[in-house]
C-alpha cells in the first residue's frame, strides 16, 4: 500500500514499513526496502511524503528468502503505485 500527503519541501520523501509478520526473514525485509528506495530515487514525484507499507505476506520462513520473482513483482507493484501517486498529485 502507498500512502501520500503533500509536503512543503521541494522534494518527495519516503517512509517504508515492512512488518515482520508479513516478511519473517530479515533478508527479505531488507530486499524489499532496497528495491523500494531504488525505485523511489528513479521516479520523478512531486513534493509529497510517501509511506510504503506491506499489506499481505510476501513469503514464509520455509521458502527462499528472496527470489527474482519476488523482486520483479515488487518492482511492478511499486512502479504502478508511484505512477498513480504521480497522476494524483501533479507537480507545481
ABEGO torsion letter per residue (X at the ends): XBBBBBBABABBBBBBBBBAAABABAAAAAAAAAAAAAAAAABBBBBBBBBBBBABBABBAABBABBAAAAAAAAAAAAAAAAAAAAABBBX
